[in-house]
């Protein structure tokens, strides 16, 4: 009898271990400020991204993926919470937001959702949510946090990361300081270091648990700094290319018209190499087919600046209109690729989706419990990924803190319903409507105050603003 009990106990433990091993791992590979057309897979002639291209060719490539806001902090809030940032008064403040905080105390992040369901959780890189440690990854569901804090950008991409090349540009408030990377080698590059830290985590003893990891690169955000050999490569490449028309055009402030910044191109190459190293490690260790990889960006590329502003710009998002900061396509449309488990063949999907959807989607792909009362605005796209079908989706954007001088964007609320996209520039009470199927560059405003569908869109905007108590 004792022997039978012992055998039964061993079988139970074996089943438990097997069950843990069969759970899918997850890696979110998040790039900062990378535009939809900043990868060669999306027909860029200047940038070279063979590893991203390969991931897209092996996985599911979304052609209508968006972020919930065209700036870093609100977009990251949406990814972590599955909620529109307007609900929390982000990026402006409203009466429902706890002063100085980016999260409500009762909000459950995607990291917390995975941790509570038995995952070993990890975050490295740009967090940019909250100035106090109680809002940082280590207190928001991540067992391990490396370099994730208040910083929105590094002072330098080369070690030591908190010492800027130009001392006049140091962030005196300390919000640019990256914590936890005080040790390193002189000349070490930040994108490589964050990749190293992620590979160390993957190879850790997870004690039988599956893992959920977020590699959140500071690249390709400013300051523009890259390895000199790579910069020289793209400087030479740019000289051999022909660019038609002017470098800038006066629209939405000033718009950069060409992809020809060699330092930015070298930074794009560095994150591509990072992805290549990550995928290779997973394949070498036999983990690739059991790991869901999500590749995306937090918003469109930095392509615009306000009138009178001479800041250096990174890229061109053409044929999309505008870029970072703007709710036009260039600011909100991003690459989104799912690869690894459970992808069995390449698909190109036109499903309209936004980064609030990653929260419920990844939970469902891992056969875990979802939290509809938490990720209020997230909708699972699991069926779209697995079956390749598309369905109707209505999306909203709200920009309540315009940066007319910095990036040239204006206050607005936006709704996309089908192929129609309506803007309400509420300070001036001006409406614009674009048919994205015919006009992806949003150059032909077809707004008609008497049009029945346009009236419905106006009503939808007003009802949604009331629902989320959007700051105006």
Secondary structure, 3 states (H helix, E strand, C coil): CHHHHHHHHHHHHHHHHHHHHHCCEEEEEEECCCCCCCCHHHCCCCCCCHHHHHHHHHCEEECCEECCCCCHHHHHHHHHHCCCHHHHCCCCCCCCCCCCCCCCCCCCCHHHHHHHCCCEEEEEECCCCCCCHHHCHHHCCCCEEECCCCCCCCCCCECCCCCCCCHHHCCCCCCCCCCCCCCCCCCCEHHHHHHHHHHHHHCCCCCCCCEEEEEECCCCCCCCCCCHHHHHHHHHHHHCCCCCCCCEECCCCEEECCCCCHHHHHHHHHHHHHHHHHHHHHHHCCCHHHEEEEEEECCCCCCEECCCCCCCCCCCCCCCCCCCCCCCHHHHECCEEEEECCCCCCEEECCCEECCHHHHHHHHHCCCCCCCCCCCCCCCCHHHHHHCCCCCCEEEEEECCCCCCCCCCCCEEEEEECCEEEEEECCCCEEEEEECCCCCCCCCCCCCCCCHHHHHHHHHHHHHHHHHCCCC
